[in-house]
Amino acid sequence: APEKQGPGRACGVGVHFEAMSREFPDIVDPWKAADGKRSFRGSMPIARMSRLQELLNAETGDAVADVRFEMRFGYDEQGLVTIGINVEAALPLLCQRSLEPYREPVNRKSTLVVIEEVSQEESVPESYEPVLVEDRRVALVDLVEEELLLAVPQVPRSPESKAIELSTDAGVEAASGKSKEP
């Protein structure tokens, strides 16, 4: 499974999502894809992403939603295999402020660099996120899922929810007719 670390970086992938369909293989050899300057785009159901499913609000019934993506494979100036990736989705989450379901919009762009050993991670330029690839194969769904996992907020909050103000100030309690004393 691919591993990445670090903040997402803009990759400059110009993505235009029209009517999306399945225009991509499940697994690719990143070096062959880079040799051919291959691009893949399409949509895939969130239901295929088991790690992401655990973080989503299952009560909304929106777990069947699709994620749209585009990936471009190539080489950078240093000869490293790179993957420009753009992922768009509306993730069904549960607002931790209001406990109401909402959709978190995601439009994430990153540039990934392919590595074959964990020891290569230290030599990856800061502008890239490393992706560990085994047996010269990478599953596109794993790359898309990783991007979405990085986009899920630690504490989901709907932009429409209002902050609840709580106070432990004794003056507020006295004004409301409540007192700490028996």
C-alpha positions as CSV (number, residue, x, y, z in Angstrom):
1,A,0.0,0.0,0.0
2,P,1.4,3.4,-0.8
3,E,2.6,5.6,2.0
4,K,3.0,9.4,1.9
5,Q,3.9,12.1,4.3
6,G,4.1,15.8,4.3
7,P,1.7,18.5,3.2
8,G,0.1,18.4,-0.2
9,R,1.7,20.6,-2.9
10,A,0.0,22.1,-5.9
11,C,0.9,20.2,-9.0
12,G,-0.5,22.5,-11.6
13,V,-2.6,19.8,-13.2
14,G,-5.3,21.5,-15.2
15,V,-8.3,19.3,-14.5
16,H,-11.7,19.7,-16.2
17,F,-14.2,17.2,-15.1
18,E,-16.9,16.5,-17.7
19,A,-19.1,13.4,-17.6
20,M,-16.6,11.0,-16.0
21,S,-16.3,7.4,-16.8
22,R,-13.9,4.6,-16.2
23,E,-10.9,5.5,-18.3
24,F,-8.2,3.9,-16.2
25,P,-6.7,0.6,-15.2
26,D,-6.8,-0.6,-11.6
27,I,-3.0,-1.1,-11.3
28,V,-0.2,0.6,-13.3
29,D,3.6,0.3,-13.5
30,P,4.6,3.9,-12.6
31,W,7.8,3.8,-14.7
32,K,6.0,2.6,-17.8
33,A,3.3,5.2,-17.3
34,A,5.9,7.9,-16.9
35,D,7.8,6.7,-20.0
36,G,4.5,7.1,-22.0
37,K,3.6,10.3,-20.2
38,R,0.3,8.7,-19.4
39,S,-2.7,10.4,-17.9
40,F,-5.6,8.7,-16.3
41,R,-8.9,10.2,-15.2
42,G,-12.3,9.1,-14.1
43,S,-14.4,8.5,-11.1
44,M,-14.6,5.7,-8.6
45,P,-17.0,5.0,-5.7
46,I,-16.0,5.9,-2.2
47,A,-17.2,2.4,-1.3
48,R,-14.0,1.0,-2.7
49,M,-11.9,2.9,-0.1
50,S,-12.1,0.9,3.1
51,R,-9.8,3.1,5.2
52,L,-11.8,6.2,4.2
53,Q,-15.1,4.5,4.9
54,E,-14.2,4.3,8.6
55,L,-14.1,8.1,8.8
56,L,-17.3,8.9,6.9
57,N,-20.8,9.4,8.2
58,A,-22.5,6.1,7.3
59,E,-25.9,7.5,8.4
60,T,-26.3,9.8,5.4
61,G,-26.3,6.9,2.9
62,D,-23.9,8.9,0.8
63,A,-21.2,6.3,1.0
64,V,-22.0,5.5,-2.6
65,A,-20.8,8.9,-3.8
66,D,-18.1,9.1,-6.4
67,V,-14.7,10.7,-6.3
68,R,-13.4,12.3,-9.4
69,F,-9.6,12.3,-10.2
70,E,-6.9,12.9,-12.7
71,M,-3.4,11.7,-12.6
72,R,-0.4,12.5,-14.9
73,F,2.7,10.4,-14.8
74,G,6.1,11.7,-15.9
75,Y,9.6,12.5,-15.0
76,D,11.0,15.6,-13.3
77,E,14.4,17.3,-14.1
78,Q,16.2,14.9,-11.8
79,G,14.7,11.8,-13.5
80,L,12.3,11.0,-10.7
81,V,9.0,9.4,-11.5
82,T,6.3,11.9,-10.6
83,I,2.5,11.7,-10.4
84,G,0.5,14.9,-10.6
85,I,-2.8,14.1,-8.9
86,N,-6.0,16.1,-8.5
87,V,-8.9,14.7,-6.5
88,E,-12.4,16.2,-6.1
89,A,-15.1,14.9,-3.8
90,A,-17.8,15.9,-1.4
91,L,-17.2,13.7,1.7
92,P,-20.2,12.8,3.9
93,L,-19.1,13.7,7.5
94,L,-20.7,14.3,10.8
95,C,-20.3,17.8,12.2
96,Q,-18.7,17.6,15.7
97,R,-20.3,20.9,16.7
98,S,-23.9,20.3,15.7
99,L,-23.9,16.5,15.3
100,E,-25.6,17.0,11.9
101,P,-24.4,15.4,8.7
102,Y,-22.8,17.6,6.1
103,R,-20.6,17.3,3.0
104,E,-17.0,18.4,3.2
105,P,-15.8,19.7,-0.2
106,V,-12.4,18.4,-1.3
107,N,-10.3,19.7,-4.2
108,R,-6.8,18.5,-3.5
109,K,-3.8,18.8,-5.8
110,S,-0.5,17.1,-5.1
111,T,2.7,16.0,-6.7
112,L,3.9,12.6,-5.7
113,V,7.3,11.0,-6.3
114,V,7.6,7.2,-6.6
115,I,10.1,5.4,-4.3
116,E,10.9,1.7,-4.0
117,E,12.5,1.7,-0.6
118,V,11.7,3.6,2.6
119,S,15.4,4.6,2.8
120,Q,14.8,6.7,-0.4
121,E,12.3,8.9,1.4
122,E,15.0,11.1,2.9
123,S,16.3,12.1,-0.6
124,V,12.9,13.2,-1.9
125,P,12.7,17.0,-2.5
126,E,10.4,18.8,-0.2
127,S,8.0,19.8,-3.0
128,Y,7.0,16.2,-3.4
129,E,5.1,13.6,-1.3
130,P,6.8,10.2,-1.5
131,V,4.7,7.1,-2.5
132,L,6.3,3.7,-1.7
133,V,5.7,1.3,-4.5
134,E,6.3,-2.5,-4.3
135,D,6.9,-4.8,-7.3
136,R,6.6,-1.8,-9.7
137,R,2.9,-1.7,-9.2
138,V,0.6,0.9,-7.8
139,A,-3.2,0.8,-7.4
140,L,-4.8,4.1,-8.5
141,V,-7.6,3.7,-6.0
142,D,-4.9,3.6,-3.2
143,L,-3.5,7.0,-4.4
144,V,-6.9,8.6,-4.6
145,E,-7.9,7.2,-1.1
146,E,-4.6,8.5,0.4
147,E,-5.3,12.0,-0.9
148,L,-8.8,11.9,0.5
149,L,-7.6,10.7,3.9
150,L,-5.2,13.6,4.0
151,A,-8.1,16.0,3.3
152,V,-10.4,14.8,6.1
153,P,-10.4,17.3,8.9
154,Q,-9.4,16.1,12.4
155,V,-12.5,17.6,13.8
156,P,-15.2,17.9,11.1
157,R,-17.3,21.1,11.4
158,S,-19.9,22.2,9.0
159,P,-19.4,25.8,7.8
160,E,-23.1,26.4,8.6
161,S,-22.9,25.3,12.2
162,K,-22.9,28.0,14.9
163,A,-20.4,28.0,17.7
164,I,-21.9,27.1,21.1
165,E,-20.5,29.4,23.8
166,L,-20.2,27.8,27.3
167,S,-18.9,29.6,30.4
168,T,-17.8,28.4,33.8
169,D,-18.0,32.0,35.1
170,A,-19.9,32.2,38.4
171,G,-21.3,35.6,37.4
172,V,-23.1,34.1,34.4
173,E,-24.6,31.4,36.6
174,A,-25.8,33.9,39.1
175,A,-27.4,36.0,36.4
176,S,-29.3,32.9,35.2
177,G,-30.6,32.2,38.7
178,K,-28.3,29.2,39.1
179,S,-25.7,29.1,41.9
180,K,-22.9,26.7,42.8
181,E,-23.9,27.0,46.5
182,P,-26.6,24.7,48.0
